[in-house]
Amino acid sequence: MTENKALDLLQVFVFDGAPVRGEIVNIQGSWQAILARKDYPPAVKKLLGDLVAAGVLLSGTLKFNGSLIIQAQGNGAVRLLVLECNENLVIRATAKLNEDIDLSDLPENAGLSDLINPDGQGKLVITLDPADRKPGQNPYQGIVALHDGTKPVQTIAEAISLYMRDSEQLETRLWLTSDENACGGLLLQRLPNMGGQLKMSDELAAEGWTRLQMLSETVTNEELLSLEPQVLMKRLYLDESAHHGVRSFDQRHVQFGCRCSRIKVADMLKMLGEEEVNSILEEKSTVETNCDFCGQVYNFDAVDCKQIFTSSTLTGAVQRPPGSKH
């Protein structure tokens, strides 16, 4: 293993000297694929990159068949940041900007409170959507305000830590960073001090948590962006490995992928209603929509739309290949 060979990998590990788990992620190709679809201002790229790294790290903590969706919502220059990651670490992400606000003068170091939460009403929403969810069954959803009670939350790392503390009762620390080439992150999570022969005293467990946080604080943005996760894990916890032991699991690959399709757009038009769709056709002759995540363009003419509302199946209306604005 060498430096600068970190290719979309997630490394999960646990410590023998404390009830703590850790994860390190480095995402390059998939992050560049996300950015290739949109031209975001630097400050927005930074926030979205941090959200992408955080989402993959959280997905790594779950034994879950389905999708994890993280949304940061507010009324600022950025209305919405979205990251979706499934159980195979296939990711997609997007940002929706406020078209009424000039984004050209945004400072590159603008944080969550500047971009999303200027009025203090912003929130972080985390949704778990099972792949086998039954009709009528709602996905699990947790919501936390982008405010810790005394001041607005400034970073994605703070927001996720606040959510994990309030909704899951788990102490969690994150170190996140991103640039135009990569995004990366480190997660440290304190686990319950379970019973049994291996249970340690609460004092030793607390000391271990403090010690591992101090070691993790030494990580640099450059390391998170350039080192393969397994290499960085060994570098950060060399002393811990020698004295207590660090057990790592197989590295997992992260990849970009989008679940949009012409048939899903046809379903959306059907829900919109025939009257509304016909009014669009009268004005523009075709109904055009594009995917916010991958930029794929879908066009439906009058014949396609008629078939959507008259046929029990959507086969004919979805045979035409989609366009592209990549």
Backbone torsions as a table, in degrees:
resi	resn	phi	psi	omega
1	MET	NA	135.6	-179.4
2	THR	-127.3	166.0	177.1
3	GLU	-70.0	160.5	178.4
4	ASN	60.7	27.1	177.3
5	LYS	-122.3	25.3	-177.0
6	ALA	-81.7	106.8	-173.8
7	LEU	-118.0	87.0	171.3
8	ASP	53.0	62.1	-175.4
9	LEU	-127.4	145.1	173.6
10	LEU	-119.0	127.9	177.6
11	GLN	-115.2	123.6	176.7
12	VAL	-108.0	140.5	-179.5
13	PHE	-152.0	159.3	177.5
14	VAL	-131.3	156.3	-177.8
15	PHE	-106.4	135.7	176.4
16	ASP	-79.5	-21.4	-175.8
17	GLY	-89.7	2.8	179.9
18	ALA	-167.9	151.1	176.9
19	PRO	-77.1	73.0	-175.1
20	VAL	-138.3	140.1	172.4
21	ARG	-115.7	155.5	178.3
22	GLY	-137.9	159.4	176.3
23	GLU	-146.6	144.2	173.8
24	ILE	-131.0	134.9	178.9
25	VAL	-129.7	143.4	170.8
26	ASN	-133.8	125.2	-176.4
27	ILE	-126.8	119.5	-179.4
28	GLN	-117.1	-70.7	-175.9
29	GLY	-59.0	-43.1	-178.3
30	SER	-67.9	-36.2	177.3
31	TRP	-66.6	-41.8	178.0
32	GLN	-65.9	-33.0	176.4
33	ALA	-65.5	-38.0	177.0
34	ILE	-64.5	-45.7	-178.2
35	LEU	-69.1	-26.6	-178.5
36	ALA	-65.1	-19.9	-177.1
37	ARG	-84.5	-23.1	-174.0
38	LYS	-140.7	155.1	177.3
39	ASP	-110.3	86.9	-177.5
40	TYR	-90.6	149.8	170.7
41	PRO	-60.5	152.8	-177.1
42	PRO	-52.2	-41.6	-178.1
43	ALA	-65.2	-35.5	179.0
44	VAL	-70.8	-41.2	176.4
45	LYS	-57.3	-42.0	-178.4
46	LYS	-61.9	-48.6	179.9
47	LEU	-63.5	-43.3	-178.8
48	LEU	-66.1	-40.0	177.8
49	GLY	-61.7	-42.0	176.8
50	ASP	-63.0	-38.7	179.8
51	LEU	-66.7	-39.1	178.4
52	VAL	-61.7	-48.3	179.6
53	ALA	-62.3	-43.4	-179.8
54	ALA	-63.1	-40.3	-178.8
55	GLY	-63.8	-41.2	178.2
56	VAL	-67.4	-40.0	177.7
57	LEU	-61.5	-44.5	178.4
58	LEU	-65.4	-38.3	178.4
59	SER	-61.5	-33.4	179.8
60	GLY	-68.9	-17.6	179.5
61	THR	-87.3	-7.3	-172.8
62	LEU	-104.2	143.0	165.8
63	LYS	-105.9	91.6	-164.1
64	PHE	-152.3	130.7	178.0
65	ASN	-101.3	98.7	-177.3
66	GLY	159.5	-156.6	-175.9
67	SER	-115.7	139.0	169.2
68	LEU	-100.0	126.8	-179.8
69	ILE	-123.0	125.1	176.2
70	ILE	-114.6	129.5	178.8
71	GLN	-128.5	130.4	170.0
72	ALA	-107.5	117.4	-171.8
73	GLN	-119.9	143.9	177.6
74	GLY	-171.7	-169.0	-175.6
75	ASN	-118.9	26.7	-179.4
76	GLY	-96.2	-155.1	178.0
77	ALA	-61.7	-29.6	173.7
78	VAL	-109.2	118.5	-179.6
79	ARG	-82.4	-31.6	-172.8
80	LEU	-157.5	134.5	166.3
81	LEU	-116.4	134.4	-178.5
82	VAL	-133.1	133.8	170.9
83	LEU	-128.4	131.7	174.6
84	GLU	-123.3	131.6	-179.0
85	CYS	-139.0	130.0	179.5
86	ASN	-99.2	-176.0	-173.9
87	GLU	-65.5	-18.3	177.6
88	ASN	-95.7	11.2	-179.3
89	LEU	60.9	35.3	169.4
90	VAL	-88.3	124.1	-171.1
91	ILE	-119.9	154.5	166.9
92	ARG	-150.0	152.9	-176.1
93	ALA	-155.4	154.3	178.4
94	THR	-156.9	163.9	174.5
95	ALA	-128.5	138.6	174.8
96	LYS	-110.8	122.7	-174.6
97	LEU	-98.5	156.8	177.1
98	ASN	-83.3	110.7	-175.2
99	GLU	-70.1	-13.3	-179.2
100	ASP	-88.4	-2.5	-177.4
101	ILE	-115.7	133.1	177.2
102	ASP	-73.2	117.7	-176.9
103	LEU	-98.2	2.0	-173.9
104	SER	-69.5	-25.3	-176.2
105	ASP	-105.3	17.5	179.6
106	LEU	-65.2	128.2	174.7
107	PRO	-66.2	143.2	-176.2
108	GLU	-65.0	-22.6	-179.0
109	ASN	-96.2	14.5	179.0
110	ALA	-60.5	135.6	-177.1
111	GLY	-104.1	-169.4	-178.9
112	LEU	-58.3	-44.2	-177.1
113	SER	-66.5	-30.2	179.2
114	ASP	-75.2	-44.2	-170.3
115	LEU	-91.6	-36.6	-172.6
116	ILE	-113.7	-33.2	-165.7
117	ASN	-123.5	45.0	-176.7
118	PRO	-66.9	-25.9	-178.7
119	ASP	-97.5	2.8	179.0
120	GLY	76.3	8.6	-177.9
121	GLN	-103.7	5.1	-177.8
122	GLY	-68.6	159.0	-179.7
123	LYS	-147.6	156.7	174.3
124	LEU	-108.9	127.6	-178.9
125	VAL	-119.3	125.5	177.1
126	ILE	-117.7	124.5	-175.8
127	THR	-120.6	133.9	171.0
128	LEU	-109.2	115.0	-176.2
129	ASP	-113.3	100.6	-176.9
130	PRO	-62.6	142.7	178.8
131	ALA	-66.5	-27.9	-177.7
132	ASP	-103.4	27.2	-179.1
133	ARG	-61.6	131.0	-177.7
134	LYS	-79.8	155.1	177.1
135	PRO	-55.7	131.9	-179.7
136	GLY	87.6	-13.0	178.9
137	GLN	-83.9	127.5	-179.4
138	ASN	-86.1	144.9	173.4
139	PRO	-67.2	157.3	175.4
140	TYR	-74.1	135.0	-179.0
141	GLN	-139.1	132.1	175.6
142	GLY	-120.9	141.4	-176.1
143	ILE	-129.9	136.2	175.6
144	VAL	-135.9	140.5	177.7
145	ALA	-69.7	148.0	177.5
146	LEU	-83.0	54.2	-177.5
147	HIS	-158.2	130.7	-175.8
148	ASP	-92.0	10.6	-179.4
149	GLY	102.3	-25.2	179.3
150	THR	-119.8	-29.4	-178.5
151	LYS	-155.2	158.6	178.2
152	PRO	-65.2	148.0	175.6
153	VAL	-76.5	134.0	-174.5
154	GLN	-100.2	-26.2	-173.1
155	THR	-129.0	159.6	175.0
156	ILE	-61.7	-39.0	-179.9
157	ALA	-60.0	-44.5	177.8
158	GLU	-63.3	-42.1	-177.8
159	ALA	-63.2	-44.2	-180.0
160	ILE	-66.2	-42.5	178.8
161	SER	-61.0	-40.8	178.6
162	LEU	-63.8	-43.4	178.5
163	TYR	-61.5	-46.9	-177.8
164	MET	-64.4	-35.1	178.8
165	ARG	-69.5	-46.3	-173.8
166	ASP	-81.3	-36.8	-174.2
167	SER	-96.5	-32.6	-176.3
168	GLU	-112.9	-6.3	-178.9
169	GLN	55.0	40.2	177.7
170	LEU	-123.7	124.1	174.7
171	GLU	-69.8	123.8	-174.6
172	THR	-139.0	133.9	175.0
173	ARG	-119.6	140.6	177.0
174	LEU	-131.3	143.8	171.8
175	TRP	-123.0	117.1	-172.9
176	LEU	-127.3	147.4	174.8
177	THR	-158.1	160.8	177.6
178	SER	-160.8	155.8	168.2
179	ASP	-142.5	-165.5	-175.5
180	GLU	-72.2	-15.5	-176.5
181	ASN	-101.2	-29.1	-174.2
182	ALA	-156.6	160.8	166.6
183	CYS	-133.8	148.8	-176.0
184	GLY	-151.7	164.0	-179.4
185	GLY	-164.1	160.5	176.5
186	LEU	-128.6	131.7	177.1
187	LEU	-120.3	135.8	174.6
188	LEU	-127.4	128.5	-175.1
189	GLN	-133.9	126.9	178.8
190	ARG	-82.9	124.1	-177.5
191	LEU	-95.2	158.7	175.8
192	PRO	-59.4	140.9	178.4
193	ASN	-81.7	86.8	-170.4
194	MET	-70.9	161.4	179.1
195	GLY	-77.8	-175.8	-179.0
196	GLY	105.9	-177.9	-175.4
197	GLN	-64.3	-28.8	-175.7
198	LEU	-90.4	2.0	-180.0
199	LYS	-64.5	131.6	176.9
200	MET	-103.7	166.9	179.4
201	SER	-65.6	153.7	178.4
202	ASP	-60.2	-33.9	179.7
203	GLU	-65.1	-44.8	178.5
204	LEU	-66.1	-38.3	179.0
205	ALA	-63.5	-42.5	178.9
206	ALA	-65.9	-40.2	178.2
207	GLU	-63.3	-40.1	178.9
208	GLY	-64.0	-41.9	178.0
209	TRP	-61.4	-43.6	178.8
210	THR	-64.8	-44.0	-178.6
211	ARG	-62.0	-44.2	-177.4
212	LEU	-70.9	-32.3	173.6
213	GLN	-64.0	-40.9	179.3
214	MET	-63.4	-41.6	177.7
215	LEU	-64.5	-40.3	-177.8
216	SER	-69.0	-30.1	179.8
217	GLU	-62.8	-16.7	-178.4
218	THR	-80.4	-9.1	-177.9
219	VAL	-65.1	143.8	178.9
220	THR	-110.3	157.9	176.5
221	ASN	-59.6	-39.4	-179.6
222	GLU	-61.0	-40.6	178.8
223	GLU	-65.4	-42.6	-179.4
224	LEU	-64.4	-30.6	-177.2
225	LEU	-88.2	-22.0	-170.1
226	SER	-118.2	-19.7	-175.0
227	LEU	-97.8	143.4	171.6
228	GLU	-62.5	138.9	-175.1
229	PRO	-51.5	-41.6	-178.6
230	GLN	-66.0	-37.0	177.3
231	VAL	-64.6	-44.7	-179.9
232	LEU	-66.3	-38.8	177.7
233	MET	-57.7	-47.4	-179.1
234	LYS	-65.7	-36.0	-179.7
235	ARG	-68.8	-43.7	-176.7
236	LEU	-70.2	-37.7	-170.0
237	TYR	-116.9	36.0	-179.6
238	LEU	-60.4	-48.4	-179.7
239	ASP	-66.4	-40.2	179.3
240	GLU	-62.2	-40.6	179.9
241	SER	-64.7	-37.7	-178.0
242	ALA	-71.2	-34.4	-172.8
243	HIS	-99.8	-36.5	-173.9
244	HIS	-119.7	-33.1	-178.8
245	GLY	105.5	135.0	174.5
246	VAL	-127.3	122.6	-179.1
247	ARG	-105.8	122.0	-179.3
248	SER	-107.9	152.6	177.7
249	PHE	-104.1	171.9	179.5
250	ASP	-59.7	137.9	176.3
251	GLN	-66.4	144.8	-179.8
252	ARG	-114.0	145.2	-177.7
253	HIS	-90.9	141.3	176.0
254	VAL	-106.7	140.8	177.5
255	GLN	-146.4	152.0	176.5
256	PHE	-81.4	140.3	175.1
257	GLY	-164.5	148.5	179.9
258	CYS	-122.9	142.7	-176.8
259	ARG	-101.4	10.7	-180.0
260	CYS	-69.6	154.8	177.5
261	SER	-158.4	162.1	179.5
262	ARG	-64.6	-36.0	-179.4
263	ILE	-69.3	-32.3	176.6
264	LYS	-69.1	-36.6	176.4
265	VAL	-66.8	-39.9	177.7
266	ALA	-61.2	-40.4	176.4
267	ASP	-61.4	-39.9	179.3
268	MET	-64.0	-41.8	178.6
269	LEU	-64.7	-36.8	178.7
270	LYS	-63.5	-39.1	177.7
271	MET	-70.0	-30.3	178.9
272	LEU	-64.1	-34.0	176.4
273	GLY	106.5	144.9	-175.1
274	GLU	-64.4	-38.8	-178.6
275	GLU	-62.5	-44.7	179.9
276	GLU	-66.6	-42.2	179.6
277	VAL	-64.0	-41.6	179.2
278	ASN	-64.1	-34.9	178.0
279	SER	-66.5	-34.1	175.9
280	ILE	-68.2	-41.8	-179.9
281	LEU	-63.8	-37.8	178.7
282	GLU	-63.2	-32.3	-177.3
283	GLU	-86.0	-37.8	-171.3
284	LYS	-123.6	-4.8	179.8
285	SER	71.5	-24.3	173.8
286	THR	-137.6	153.9	172.9
287	VAL	-100.7	118.1	-179.0
288	GLU	-116.4	133.9	175.3
289	THR	-142.5	149.2	178.0
290	ASN	-130.2	150.1	-177.3
291	CYS	-73.5	129.3	179.3
292	ASP	-65.9	-24.6	-175.1
293	PHE	-86.9	-44.9	-173.9
294	CYS	-116.0	-7.2	177.9
295	GLY	82.8	1.0	-179.4
296	GLN	-63.0	136.9	-176.6
297	VAL	-104.8	135.6	178.4
298	TYR	-124.6	127.5	179.6
299	ASN	-117.1	135.2	177.2
300	PHE	-126.8	120.4	176.7
301	ASP	-89.4	-174.3	-175.3
302	ALA	-61.7	-38.3	179.6
303	VAL	-65.3	-44.8	178.1
304	ASP	-58.5	-46.3	-176.0
305	CYS	-66.8	-38.4	177.7
306	LYS	-60.9	-40.5	-178.9
307	GLN	-67.0	-33.8	178.9
308	ILE	-59.0	-39.6	-173.4
309	PHE	-95.3	-7.7	-179.3
310	THR	-110.8	-18.9	-176.6
311	SER	-102.8	144.6	176.7
312	SER	-75.1	-20.5	174.5
313	THR	-116.8	158.6	-176.5
314	LEU	-105.5	17.8	-172.5
315	THR	-56.4	-51.1	-176.3
316	GLY	-65.1	-36.9	-176.7
317	ALA	-74.6	-14.8	-175.6
318	VAL	-114.1	8.9	-178.0
319	GLN	-72.2	-29.5	-177.5
320	ARG	-66.4	131.8	179.2
321	PRO	-68.2	148.0	-179.9
322	PRO	-71.7	156.5	171.7
323	GLY	-82.5	-169.3	179.6
324	SER	-154.0	142.3	173.5
325	LYS	-121.7	27.8	-177.4
326	HIS	-64.9	NA	NA
